[in-house]
Amino acid sequence: MASSDANPARPAPGLRLCALTEIADPGARGFRFRENQKLFAGFVVRQGDTVRGFVDSCPHAGWPLSALDDRYLTRDSRYILCAGHGALFEPGGLCVAGPCAGDRLTPWPVEARDGDVWTA
């Protein structure tokens, strides 16, 4: 699988994604960007003032993690869930259960600054 860094649809650092309050605490929100025929899909997980971004791609199968918009977390918000096969990931991206146990989600650098979420 090609690095998402080479994807021309990946947003450059310094792009405002949303207000921090637009992501539930704890919660997650997906983002999609298109450049011609290329698509970049990422999501941001929020816990308090901490945000982490990931490329929206299962390390096991390559498909998007969420079957529904912004539904990336388990019901108790403790884990990121792959809706395709039920793999569970810690908020830092490490897979702790499922066929990709031990693998990691691909990070997408984001940061919370001045009440907003930005690409980093």
Residue, then its C-alpha position, 0 to 999 in steps of 0.5 A: m500500500a502506498s504511503s498516504d504522504a504521496n497522496p495529492a489529496r492529503p491536506a497540507p499542514g496548517l489547514r483548519l479542520c473544525a472547532l474542537t467543540e464539533i467533536a464529542d468528548p470523547g468522540a471522533r470525526g471523519f474528514r474527506f478530501r478530494e484532488n481530481q481522482k484521488l481521495f484522502a480519508g482521515f479521522v480525528v479522535r478527541q479525549g478532552d483537549t487531546v486530539r489524535g489523527f489517523v488515516d481512515s484505513c484498516p491495516h488488515a484489509g485497507w478498507p475504511l474503519s467506519a461504516l457510518d459517518d463519525r462512528y469510529l469508537t466503541r459504545d463506551s468510547r474506549y476503543i477505535l473499532c473497525a466495523g469490517h471485522g471488529a478489530l479494536f485499537e487503543p486511542g493511540g492507534l495500536c490494535v489490541a484485538g482482531p486479525c491485525a493485533g499488534d499492527r497500528l493505524t497510520p497516524w495523520p498529524v493533527e493538533a488542537r490549538d486555540g479551540d480548533v483542530w488543525t492539520a500539523 
